[in-house]
Amino acid sequence: MITSLQVIFILIAAATLGAALMVVIARNLVHAALWLIAALFGIAVMYVLLDAGFLAVVQVVIYIGAIAILMIFALMLTRRAVREEGPRYHRGWGWAFLLALAFFAGLSSILAFWPGITTNLRDYLPSADPLKDLGTALVSPDAFVLPFELASVLLLAALVGAIYIAWERKEEVQ
């Protein structure tokens, strides 16, 4: 018997996969970024369905509200500087598709036989307060503080690079 929650999950999963596919095949980079926002929003809805409200809010605020908007901002800044004049698709796209399909099949088979796939997340958490554990992991020098700092420096470098590329230089008249 299929429950209404399972139907919602299937619909959201299909919409998220469709948006992710559109990210890859969209011809316009701004449209691809907008489809990315739709795919990321679908993931946020999945977090809500899994009763992970904090992660859903983080998904919306950080990934949609910051990173995706930063990408759109960078695309708008560099639109005139970057013009595509060559072919859109590489001639080896078929091999890339087969490799991606093989990778998906391998990952699916590994997950199908992994005993932890049916284990509840609460069994892995060291305490009864998962939000406290997450907060401790985010600020702990032994956990995730360095990757977050590196990601912020990388995003700042990308923004500075986009501004530098988009900056119109005045040609010196001799």
Secondary structure, DSSP 8 states (H G I E B T S, - for coil): ---HHHHHHHHHHHHHHHHHHHHHH-SSHHHHHHHHHHHHHHHHHHHHHTT-HHHHHHIIIIIIIIIIHHHHHHHHHTTTT----S-SS-TTHHHHHHHHHHHHHHHHHHHHH-GGGGS-GGGT-SSS-HHHHHHHHHH-TTTTHHHHHHHHHHHHHHHHHHHHHH--------
